[in-house]
């Protein structure tokens, strides 16, 4: 058990956060620019939607207290309220 805790302490959380956020932003940009068509449907079905489902499952698994914290919110959240990750 101690070895697992040591792995957590040694993890590069900062770099992981940067990598994850970059990829989420990329998926968002891709989704915003997809036009209807068979190739883009395949991209949505095989890349974007499965990853959104994984993110939604992650967010459900890692609960955060429901009190407002400005440092966790972005302008869109404050302006429009929380939106579901996957429709």
N, CA, C and O atoms as CSV, one atom per row, in Angstrom:
chain,resi,resn,atom,element,x,y,z
A,1,UNK,N,N,0.819,-1.196,0.000
A,1,UNK,CA,C,0.000,0.000,0.000
A,1,UNK,C,C,0.861,1.257,0.000
A,1,UNK,O,O,0.519,2.239,-0.659
A,2,UNK,N,N,1.969,1.239,0.728
A,2,UNK,CA,C,2.844,2.411,0.799
A,2,UNK,C,C,3.406,2.747,-0.583
A,2,UNK,O,O,3.549,3.920,-0.927
A,3,UNK,N,N,3.725,1.722,-1.375
A,3,UNK,CA,C,4.273,1.965,-2.711
A,3,UNK,C,C,3.289,2.755,-3.566
A,3,UNK,O,O,3.706,3.632,-4.323
A,4,UNK,N,N,1.994,2.466,-3.463
A,4,UNK,CA,C,0.998,3.199,-4.235
A,4,UNK,C,C,0.930,4.657,-3.821
A,4,UNK,O,O,0.796,5.537,-4.671
A,5,UNK,N,N,1.021,4.924,-2.527
A,5,UNK,CA,C,1.000,6.299,-2.035
A,5,UNK,C,C,2.242,7.036,-2.519
A,5,UNK,O,O,2.166,8.210,-2.883
A,6,UNK,N,N,3.372,6.361,-2.525
A,6,UNK,CA,C,4.602,6.987,-3.025
A,6,UNK,C,C,4.471,7.335,-4.501
A,6,UNK,O,O,4.943,8.386,-4.935
A,7,UNK,N,N,3.836,6.461,-5.273
A,7,UNK,CA,C,3.619,6.753,-6.692
A,7,UNK,C,C,2.766,8.007,-6.844
A,7,UNK,O,O,3.045,8.843,-7.703
A,8,UNK,N,N,1.737,8.146,-6.026
A,8,UNK,CA,C,0.892,9.334,-6.084
A,8,UNK,C,C,1.686,10.590,-5.768
A,8,UNK,O,O,1.500,11.627,-6.404
A,9,UNK,N,N,2.554,10.496,-4.800
A,9,UNK,CA,C,3.364,11.658,-4.410
A,9,UNK,C,C,4.377,12.025,-5.487
A,9,UNK,O,O,4.723,13.196,-5.640
A,10,UNK,N,N,4.850,11.042,-6.226
A,10,UNK,CA,C,5.849,11.292,-7.262
A,10,UNK,C,C,5.232,11.696,-8.601
A,10,UNK,O,O,5.944,12.149,-9.498
A,11,UNK,N,N,3.939,11.538,-8.741
A,11,UNK,CA,C,3.271,11.852,-10.009
A,11,UNK,C,C,3.444,13.333,-10.347
A,11,UNK,O,O,3.436,14.185,-9.459
A,12,UNK,N,N,3.596,13.621,-11.604
A,12,UNK,CA,C,3.712,15.013,-12.057
A,12,UNK,C,C,2.304,15.538,-12.334
A,12,UNK,O,O,1.872,15.613,-13.484
A,13,UNK,N,N,1.604,15.895,-11.273
A,13,UNK,CA,C,0.212,16.334,-11.365
A,13,UNK,C,C,0.074,17.590,-12.213
A,13,UNK,O,O,-0.888,17.730,-12.968
A,14,UNK,N,N,1.012,18.485,-12.093
A,14,UNK,CA,C,0.945,19.733,-12.855
A,14,UNK,C,C,0.989,19.451,-14.356
A,14,UNK,O,O,0.172,19.977,-15.112
A,15,UNK,N,N,1.930,18.631,-14.781
A,15,UNK,CA,C,2.040,18.313,-16.206
A,15,UNK,C,C,0.827,17.526,-16.686
A,15,UNK,O,O,0.355,17.730,-17.804
A,16,UNK,N,N,0.324,16.631,-15.847
A,16,UNK,CA,C,-0.868,15.870,-16.221
A,16,UNK,C,C,-2.055,16.808,-16.444
A,16,UNK,O,O,-2.814,16.654,-17.401
A,17,UNK,N,N,-2.199,17.782,-15.546
A,17,UNK,CA,C,-3.285,18.754,-15.693
A,17,UNK,C,C,-3.152,19.526,-17.004
A,17,UNK,O,O,-4.136,19.722,-17.717
A,18,UNK,N,N,-1.941,19.960,-17.315
A,18,UNK,CA,C,-1.705,20.691,-18.565
A,18,UNK,C,C,-2.075,19.828,-19.767
A,18,UNK,O,O,-2.760,20.295,-20.677
A,19,UNK,N,N,-1.628,18.575,-19.776
A,19,UNK,CA,C,-1.912,17.671,-20.894
A,19,UNK,C,C,-3.402,17.403,-21.047
A,19,UNK,O,O,-3.920,17.412,-22.163
A,20,UNK,N,N,-4.089,17.166,-19.948
A,20,UNK,CA,C,-5.521,16.866,-19.998
A,20,UNK,C,C,-6.311,18.076,-20.487
A,20,UNK,O,O,-7.180,17.949,-21.350
A,21,UNK,N,N,-6.010,19.241,-19.938
A,21,UNK,CA,C,-6.728,20.456,-20.345
A,21,UNK,C,C,-6.492,20.741,-21.828
A,21,UNK,O,O,-7.420,21.123,-22.540
A,22,UNK,N,N,-5.264,20.558,-22.294
A,22,UNK,CA,C,-4.961,20.782,-23.713
A,22,UNK,C,C,-5.813,19.866,-24.599
A,22,UNK,O,O,-6.353,20.294,-25.619
A,23,UNK,N,N,-5.918,18.616,-24.196
A,23,UNK,CA,C,-6.687,17.667,-25.006
A,23,UNK,C,C,-8.191,17.944,-24.949
A,23,UNK,O,O,-8.887,17.786,-25.953
A,24,UNK,N,N,-8.685,18.346,-23.808
A,24,UNK,CA,C,-10.098,18.704,-23.703
A,24,UNK,C,C,-10.389,19.893,-24.615
A,24,UNK,O,O,-11.385,19.900,-25.338
A,25,UNK,N,N,-9.519,20.892,-24.576
A,25,UNK,CA,C,-9.707,22.071,-25.438
A,25,UNK,C,C,-9.671,21.689,-26.915
A,25,UNK,O,O,-10.436,22.229,-27.714
A,26,UNK,N,N,-8.789,20.767,-27.281
A,26,UNK,CA,C,-8.708,20.308,-28.662
A,26,UNK,C,C,-10.005,19.618,-29.080
A,26,UNK,O,O,-10.538,19.894,-30.154
A,27,UNK,N,N,-10.512,18.717,-28.232
A,27,UNK,CA,C,-11.782,18.057,-28.537
A,27,UNK,C,C,-12.898,19.077,-28.692
A,27,UNK,O,O,-13.738,18.946,-29.582
A,28,UNK,N,N,-12.915,20.096,-27.833
A,28,UNK,CA,C,-13.927,21.147,-27.897
A,28,UNK,C,C,-13.847,21.885,-29.235
A,28,UNK,O,O,-14.870,22.100,-29.883
A,29,UNK,N,N,-12.635,22.274,-29.651
A,29,UNK,CA,C,-12.478,22.973,-30.928
A,29,UNK,C,C,-12.887,22.091,-32.098
A,29,UNK,O,O,-13.524,22.553,-33.045
A,30,UNK,N,N,-12.518,20.824,-32.024
A,30,UNK,CA,C,-12.909,19.905,-33.091
A,30,UNK,C,C,-14.425,19.823,-33.181
A,30,UNK,O,O,-14.994,19.905,-34.269
A,31,UNK,N,N,-15.073,19.662,-32.038
A,31,UNK,CA,C,-16.531,19.533,-32.017
A,31,UNK,C,C,-17.198,20.792,-32.561
A,31,UNK,O,O,-18.200,20.708,-33.270
A,32,UNK,N,N,-16.646,21.952,-32.233
A,32,UNK,CA,C,-17.223,23.214,-32.702
A,32,UNK,C,C,-17.131,23.382,-34.208
A,32,UNK,O,O,-17.937,24.099,-34.801
A,33,UNK,N,N,-16.156,22.728,-34.837
A,33,UNK,CA,C,-15.932,22.939,-36.265
A,33,UNK,C,C,-16.325,21.760,-37.148
A,33,UNK,O,O,-16.106,21.803,-38.358
A,34,UNK,N,N,-16.893,20.723,-36.575
A,34,UNK,CA,C,-17.309,19.583,-37.401
A,34,UNK,C,C,-18.550,19.935,-38.209
A,34,UNK,O,O,-19.525,20.468,-37.679
A,35,UNK,N,N,-18.498,19.632,-39.478
A,35,UNK,CA,C,-19.653,19.785,-40.362
A,35,UNK,C,C,-20.305,18.407,-40.535
A,35,UNK,O,O,-19.621,17.389,-40.435
A,36,UNK,N,N,-21.609,18.364,-40.790
A,36,UNK,CA,C,-22.256,17.063,-41.004
A,36,UNK,C,C,-21.613,16.306,-42.170
A,36,UNK,O,O,-21.282,16.882,-43.206
A,37,UNK,N,N,-21.453,15.028,-41.968
A,37,UNK,CA,C,-20.882,14.185,-43.011
A,37,UNK,C,C,-20.363,12.898,-42.417
A,37,UNK,O,O,-20.143,12.823,-41.208
A,38,UNK,N,N,-20.162,11.882,-43.236
A,38,UNK,CA,C,-19.795,10.566,-42.733
A,38,UNK,C,C,-18.444,10.530,-41.999
A,38,UNK,O,O,-18.317,9.845,-40.984
A,39,UNK,N,N,-17.460,11.243,-42.487
A,39,UNK,CA,C,-16.152,11.225,-41.822
A,39,UNK,C,C,-16.241,11.921,-40.465
A,39,UNK,O,O,-15.713,11.425,-39.469
A,40,UNK,N,N,-16.913,13.074,-40.432
A,40,UNK,CA,C,-17.046,13.798,-39.170
A,40,UNK,C,C,-17.955,13.068,-38.188
A,40,UNK,O,O,-17.753,13.160,-36.978
A,41,UNK,N,N,-18.944,12.349,-38.687
A,41,UNK,CA,C,-19.764,11.501,-37.807
A,41,UNK,C,C,-18.892,10.431,-37.155
A,41,UNK,O,O,-19.044,10.122,-35.973
A,42,UNK,N,N,-17.978,9.872,-37.946
A,42,UNK,CA,C,-17.059,8.854,-37.415
A,42,UNK,C,C,-16.145,9.469,-36.349
A,42,UNK,O,O,-15.911,8.848,-35.312
A,43,UNK,N,N,-15.633,10.664,-36.587
A,43,UNK,CA,C,-14.789,11.351,-35.607
A,43,UNK,C,C,-15.579,11.587,-34.321
A,43,UNK,O,O,-15.076,11.347,-33.222
A,44,UNK,N,N,-16.813,12.056,-34.465
A,44,UNK,CA,C,-17.649,12.308,-33.286
A,44,UNK,C,C,-17.931,11.009,-32.538
A,44,UNK,O,O,-17.801,10.954,-31.315
A,45,UNK,N,N,-18.317,9.963,-33.269
A,45,UNK,CA,C,-18.710,8.689,-32.654
A,45,UNK,C,C,-17.538,7.928,-32.035
A,45,UNK,O,O,-17.702,7.274,-31.005
A,46,UNK,N,N,-16.365,8.008,-32.650
A,46,UNK,CA,C,-15.243,7.176,-32.213
A,46,UNK,C,C,-14.195,7.917,-31.382
A,46,UNK,O,O,-13.372,7.284,-30.721
A,47,UNK,N,N,-14.217,9.245,-31.411
A,47,UNK,CA,C,-13.207,9.997,-30.671
A,47,UNK,C,C,-13.833,10.940,-29.641
A,47,UNK,O,O,-13.557,10.831,-28.446
A,48,UNK,N,N,-14.656,11.844,-30.097
A,48,UNK,CA,C,-15.139,12.902,-29.208
A,48,UNK,C,C,-16.137,12.379,-28.177
A,48,UNK,O,O,-15.938,12.578,-26.978
A,49,UNK,N,N,-17.194,11.723,-28.614
A,49,UNK,CA,C,-18.227,11.265,-27.670
A,49,UNK,C,C,-17.710,10.236,-26.657
A,49,UNK,O,O,-18.041,10.352,-25.477
A,50,UNK,N,N,-16.917,9.240,-27.057
A,50,UNK,CA,C,-16.398,8.315,-26.041
A,50,UNK,C,C,-15.551,9.022,-24.976
A,50,UNK,O,O,-15.615,8.675,-23.796
A,51,UNK,N,N,-14.768,10.000,-25.392
A,51,UNK,CA,C,-13.946,10.712,-24.423
A,51,UNK,C,C,-14.776,11.627,-23.534
A,51,UNK,O,O,-14.457,11.794,-22.357
A,52,UNK,N,N,-15.827,12.218,-24.070
A,52,UNK,CA,C,-16.732,12.998,-23.223
A,52,UNK,C,C,-17.409,12.105,-22.190
A,52,UNK,O,O,-17.622,12.516,-21.049
A,53,UNK,N,N,-17.743,10.893,-22.590
A,53,UNK,CA,C,-18.351,9.956,-21.632
A,53,UNK,C,C,-17.351,9.594,-20.520
A,53,UNK,O,O,-17.721,9.508,-19.349
A,54,UNK,N,N,-16.091,9.387,-20.898
A,54,UNK,CA,C,-15.061,9.117,-19.886
A,54,UNK,C,C,-14.908,10.298,-18.934
A,54,UNK,O,O,-14.793,10.109,-17.723
A,55,UNK,N,N,-14.905,11.500,-19.469
A,55,UNK,CA,C,-14.804,12.687,-18.619
A,55,UNK,C,C,-16.010,12.823,-17.705
A,55,UNK,O,O,-15.869,13.186,-16.537
A,56,UNK,N,N,-17.194,12.533,-18.226
A,56,UNK,CA,C,-18.400,12.602,-17.401
A,56,UNK,C,C,-18.334,11.569,-16.278
A,56,UNK,O,O,-18.706,11.867,-15.143
A,57,UNK,N,N,-17.867,10.361,-16.582
A,57,UNK,CA,C,-17.733,9.323,-15.558
A,57,UNK,C,C,-16.707,9.744,-14.510
A,57,UNK,O,O,-16.910,9.521,-13.317
A,58,UNK,N,N,-15.619,10.345,-14.945
A,58,UNK,CA,C,-14.608,10.842,-14.014
A,58,UNK,C,C,-15.203,11.904,-13.096
A,58,UNK,O,O,-15.004,11.864,-11.881
A,59,UNK,N,N,-15.925,12.843,-13.673
A,59,UNK,CA,C,-16.524,13.920,-12.872
A,59,UNK,C,C,-17.544,13.373,-11.878
A,59,UNK,O,O,-17.660,13.895,-10.769
A,60,UNK,N,N,-18.280,12.339,-12.253
A,60,UNK,CA,C,-19.223,11.724,-11.324
A,60,UNK,C,C,-18.489,10.997,-10.200
A,60,UNK,O,O,-18.951,10.988,-9.059
A,61,UNK,N,N,-17.356,10.394,-10.517
A,61,UNK,CA,C,-16.612,9.610,-9.528
A,61,UNK,C,C,-15.883,10.492,-8.519
A,61,UNK,O,O,-15.719,10.112,-7.359
A,62,UNK,N,N,-15.451,11.658,-8.958
A,62,UNK,CA,C,-14.703,12.561,-8.084
A,62,UNK,C,C,-15.634,13.709,-7.705
A,62,UNK,O,O,-15.783,14.690,-8.433
A,63,UNK,N,N,-16.249,13.549,-6.546
A,63,UNK,CA,C,-17.222,14.547,-6.108
A,63,UNK,C,C,-16.527,15.736,-5.465
A,63,UNK,O,O,-15.518,15.588,-4.776
A,64,UNK,N,N,-17.080,16.907,-5.701
A,64,UNK,CA,C,-16.583,18.144,-5.105
A,64,UNK,C,C,-17.751,18.770,-4.355
A,64,UNK,O,O,-18.888,18.752,-4.826
A,65,UNK,N,N,-17.457,19.323,-3.182
A,65,UNK,CA,C,-18.517,19.990,-2.440
A,65,UNK,C,C,-19.175,21.026,-3.327
A,65,UNK,O,O,-18.522,21.642,-4.169
A,66,UNK,N,N,-20.470,21.214,-3.135
A,66,UNK,CA,C,-21.239,22.076,-4.021
A,66,UNK,C,C,-21.288,23.523,-3.542
A,66,UNK,O,O,-22.313,24.189,-3.693
A,67,UNK,N,N,-20.188,24.019,-2.964
A,67,UNK,CA,C,-20.153,25.425,-2.592
A,67,UNK,C,C,-19.351,26.183,-3.650
A,67,UNK,O,O,-18.349,25.674,-4.153
A,68,UNK,N,N,-19.785,27.388,-3.984
A,68,UNK,CA,C,-19.099,28.131,-5.050
A,68,UNK,C,C,-17.666,28.492,-4.658
A,68,UNK,O,O,-17.400,28.942,-3.543
A,69,UNK,N,N,-16.761,28.285,-5.600
A,69,UNK,CA,C,-15.367,28.672,-5.414
A,69,UNK,C,C,-14.936,29.368,-6.681
A,69,UNK,O,O,-14.800,28.726,-7.722
A,70,UNK,N,N,-14.722,30.640,-6.616
A,70,UNK,CA,C,-14.423,31.413,-7.819
A,70,UNK,C,C,-13.193,30.918,-8.549
A,70,UNK,O,O,-13.147,30.969,-9.778
A,71,UNK,N,N,-12.184,30.436,-7.815
A,71,UNK,CA,C,-10.981,29.993,-8.516
A,71,UNK,C,C,-11.225,28.744,-9.343
A,71,UNK,O,O,-10.433,28.443,-10.236
A,72,UNK,N,N,-12.312,27.994,-9.071
A,72,UNK,CA,C,-12.632,26.809,-9.863
A,72,UNK,C,C,-13.545,27.125,-11.038
A,72,UNK,O,O,-13.672,26.316,-11.957
A,73,UNK,N,N,-14.176,28.281,-11.017
A,73,UNK,CA,C,-15.145,28.623,-12.054
A,73,UNK,C,C,-14.483,29.384,-13.184
A,73,UNK,O,O,-13.500,30.097,-12.987
A,74,UNK,N,N,-15.041,29.219,-14.369
A,74,UNK,CA,C,-14.614,30.041,-15.485
A,74,UNK,C,C,-15.749,31.000,-15.835
A,74,UNK,O,O,-16.831,30.917,-15.253
A,75,UNK,N,N,-15.516,31.898,-16.768
A,75,UNK,CA,C,-16.527,32.892,-17.111
A,75,UNK,C,C,-17.815,32.246,-17.599
A,75,UNK,O,O,-18.902,32.720,-17.269
A,76,UNK,N,N,-17.715,31.178,-18.377
A,76,UNK,CA,C,-18.905,30.521,-18.919
A,76,UNK,C,C,-19.750,29.919,-17.806
A,76,UNK,O,O,-20.977,30.001,-17.849
A,77,UNK,N,N,-19.109,29.315,-16.811
A,77,UNK,CA,C,-19.845,28.716,-15.702
A,77,UNK,C,C,-20.572,29.789,-14.913
A,77,UNK,O,O,-21.751,29.629,-14.595
A,78,UNK,N,N,-19.891,30.880,-14.593
A,78,UNK,CA,C,-20.522,31.950,-13.826
A,78,UNK,C,C,-21.659,32.575,-14.613
A,78,UNK,O,O,-22.696,32.920,-14.047
A,79,UNK,N,N,-21.467,32.724,-15.916
A,79,UNK,CA,C,-22.447,33.413,-16.740
A,79,UNK,C,C,-23.661,32.552,-17.051
A,79,UNK,O,O,-24.789,33.045,-17.045
A,80,UNK,N,N,-23.442,31.266,-17.322
A,80,UNK,CA,C,-24.511,30.403,-17.819
A,80,UNK,C,C,-24.906,29.271,-16.871
A,80,UNK,O,O,-25.881,28.569,-17.140
A,81,UNK,N,N,-24.193,29.076,-15.791
A,81,UNK,CA,C,-24.474,27.952,-14.905
A,81,UNK,C,C,-23.848,26.680,-15.435
A,81,UNK,O,O,-23.349,26.637,-16.559
A,82,UNK,N,N,-23.878,25.651,-14.619
A,82,UNK,CA,C,-23.272,24.372,-15.015
A,82,UNK,C,C,-24.088,23.715,-16.114
A,82,UNK,O,O,-25.318,23.769,-16.121
A,83,UNK,N,N,-23.375,23.097,-17.039
A,83,UNK,CA,C,-24.022,22.384,-18.131
A,83,UNK,C,C,-23.606,20.927,-18.065
A,83,UNK,O,O,-22.509,20.628,-17.592
A,84,UNK,N,N,-24.445,20.014,-18.523
A,84,UNK,CA,C,-24.035,18.606,-18.533
A,84,UNK,C,C,-22.876,18.402,-19.494
A,84,UNK,O,O,-22.808,19.056,-20.535
A,85,UNK,N,N,-21.961,17.494,-19.150
A,85,UNK,CA,C,-20.809,17.241,-20.009
A,85,UNK,C,C,-21.203,16.526,-21.288
A,85,UNK,O,O,-20.662,16.815,-22.355
A,86,UNK,N,N,-22.134,15.602,-21.191
A,86,UNK,CA,C,-22.564,14.836,-22.350
A,86,UNK,C,C,-24.076,14.863,-22.391
A,86,UNK,O,O,-24.742,14.576,-21.396
A,87,UNK,N,N,-24.616,15.208,-23.548
A,87,UNK,CA,C,-26.077,15.297,-23.677
A,87,UNK,C,C,-26.736,14.005,-23.960
A,87,UNK,O,O,-27.959,13.950,-24.090
